[in-house]
Amino acid sequence: MQRRVLMAVATSALFASSSVFAEAGDWMARVRAVNIDTHNSSSPVTGAALSRKTIPEVDFGYFFTDNISAELILTYPQKHEVSLNGALLGTLKELPPTLLAQYHFMPGSSFSPYVGAGLNYTRYSSVDMPGFSTSKSSTGGALQVGFDVPVNKNLSFNVDLKKVYMKIDVNTAAGAYVTTLKIDPVLFGVGLGWKF
């Protein structure tokens, strides 16, 4: 009997100490390491590709209710190589801020999964592709799934997976259209979140 009581108390303490801390009115900041896995396809000229890489990511979220929040995802301009059938064409930088609406399942539990959907705006700059130019920006949808595991009252461990729809037109230096490259990366991130 005593062992059962002790186990019940220990279990209650575990869940109490690891309960999800974000509630309506809370702000949250997350820092993640994110792997960008580009899913390149191009048409009408095939074989164009943007390189993969791992980047730092910062985002800020606000909880309208315990379940519903918005998240703005930010980073600094990221440099990528652009290739055609394996031959390097040059480099460019892309800056892809993304705004997502999220629904958090099981608020108040020790494991809080969420889903999100929103809009991405990508700005292309510092294009260094001799003989070629590109479009300046693109807009597309974004989908998200992830989960938070509380570490303490204000800190959580986060795993996040996003699909972002991005594209860029490649033109000759004179402006003649060549092809459209759909980048459509899958982004896998791991990091920490802080409530404030």
DASUL-V118757 format. One record per helix or strand of 3 or more residues. SS is the DSSP state (H for helix, E for strand). FROM is the first residue (numbers start at 1). LEN is the number of residues. If there is no record, write none. Layout:
ss=SS from=FROM len=LEN
ss=SS from=FROM len=LEN
//
This chain:
ss=H from=2 len=16
ss=E from=27 len=11
ss=E from=41 len=3
ss=E from=48 len=3
ss=E from=53 len=11
ss=E from=68 len=7
ss=E from=78 len=7
ss=E from=87 len=9
ss=E from=98 len=7
ss=E from=112 len=17
ss=E from=132 len=3
ss=E from=137 len=14
ss=E from=155 len=10
ss=E from=167 len=6
ss=E from=177 len=6
ss=E from=186 len=10
//
